[in-house]
Amino acid sequence: MAHFRPLQVAQFHPPRYAHFNPLWVAQYSRFLQQYFENEIKPHVPDAWIDFDKTRIGYEINFTKYFYEYKGLRPAAEIKAEIVDLEKDIAELLNDLLV
């Protein structure tokens, strides 16, 4: 099983309409390559970037890839827990008012 480091978000805010500026695109590519070498390569040595498919503003849906469904508890179990909590609350209120 793969072990993942806690998510670290690179703070990088492109200027408005930056994709029209060739100088900015070159700076972005250098930033992306540096981030990749520092944060990805140490953990996945055979990783690579296909710059022809790189998009600015792409979002990865972590829920889609990493979420593990946990089934719902049975209704009887939930009801029993609520009844126990109500009894505890009633006892606390009795102690408070008496």
ABEGO torsion letter per residue (X at the ends): XBBBBBBBBBBBBBBBGAAABAAAAAAAAAAAAAAAAAAAAAABAABBBBAAABBBGBBBBAAAAABBBBBBBBAAAAAAAAAAAAAAAAAAAAAAAX
